[in-house]
Amino acid sequence: MVKVNFDDIIYIEGLKDYVIIRLIQGRVITLQTMKSLEDKLPFGKFKRIHRSYIVAMDKITAIEGNMVEVLEKDKPKLLPIGKNYRDELLELIDKNRL
């Protein structure tokens, strides 16, 4: 068992039956589905942006077209936005910005 703090999560990537939790310092691989992990995350702090990706909302630095940019190890990392998730993501970001 590994303790993972929600604040340390940058994004979560699904690979078949495994889930990779990308952290500020390293990563954790676990055997579970994206859906079961998504249900355990606090609402509003994380958002599913693709069938294979969940992103921490406070770690998003930019949105470029159909991609979300986050910083992983101080380097920009682009994650795809699925067409089924795009409108809901943009609505959530628009509602929470100044």
ZIQUI-V335800 format. One line per field, one symbol per residue. phi: phi as a letter, one per 20 degrees, with the letter a starting at -180 (. if undefined). psi: psi as a letter, one per 20 degrees, with the letter a starting at -180 (. if undefined). burial: b if it has 9 or more other C-alpha atoms within 8 Angstrom, else e. A space follows every 10 residues. Layout:
# ZIQUI-V335800
phi: ???
psi: ???
burial: ???
This chain:
# ZIQUI-V335800
phi: .cecegfefe bccecledcd eedgdnbcdc eaeffffgfe effneccfda fdcccfffef daccmdcddc dclmcfcedf dfffdfgfff fffffdde
psi: ppppphhipg rpppndiqpp oprgnbrppq nrqgghghhi qpphhqppir ijppqphiip hrpodkqppr poljqppppq pqhiigghgh ggghhjr.
burial: eeeeeeebbb bbbbeeebbb bbbbeeebee ebbbeebbee beeebbbbbb eebbbbbebb eebeebbbbb bbeeeeeebb bbeebbeebe eeeeeeee
